[in-house]
Amino acid sequence: MNYQTLVSASADPEAVRLLHLLGDWIHPLDVSALLPEYRPKSVLKGIQELLSKGFLVKERTEEAKRDALLASVWSSWLPHGSFHFATKDVDFSWSTWQAHRYRQYLTKSSQPSFLKSYRNVPRIKLATEQVADGEFARVLMSRRTHRDFSRGYLPLSAVSKLLYYTWGVTGKLNTPLFGPLFR
């Protein structure tokens, strides 16, 4: 997947091998020398196809500058950041076959409870959190992201906020097939 354009493609192992060889700036004819089992014309054609699809960039171009910026900003997140880009703004569609199968399943088995409770376990009462107003809260609530936590002390109020914003019910999503679901 191209993280910048969100274009994805399937490729055979030789294309992956070619991309690996092009991980650093190298002249296309020098790549041909690294692939003696292929004619230089064939290697150049493969490079041109990867360029045209946006999976390679030419050195010293605007695309190369954007690519370098992305790599520097996301360097500590890659390859994990690929999941972020790969799932960003994905259109999900349901086929009529899938909907039919889920309806069949729901008629044959009861839906489990939305909430789980355990008997005879200690409970800690957490503060009831309210979604904050403002642009930051809106952005935070619209994202699903990976989080790392330090080993430092956290007051219970901070733990309460973290649990609410990470796992808490922040709303409901009405679905035609399953009815209201927790968000």
Secondary structure as GFF3:
##gff-version 3
##sequence-region A 1 183
A	DSSP	alpha_helix	13	21	.	.	.	ID=ss1
A	DSSP	alpha_helix	28	34	.	.	.	ID=ss2
A	DSSP	alpha_helix	40	52	.	.	.	ID=ss3
A	DSSP	alpha_helix	62	74	.	.	.	ID=ss4
A	DSSP	alpha_helix	81	86	.	.	.	ID=ss5
A	DSSP	alpha_helix	96	108	.	.	.	ID=ss6
A	DSSP	alpha_helix	135	142	.	.	.	ID=ss7
A	DSSP	alpha_helix	156	167	.	.	.	ID=ss8
A	DSSP	beta_strand	172	175	.	.	.	ID=ss9
A	DSSP	beta_strand	179	182	.	.	.	ID=ss10
###
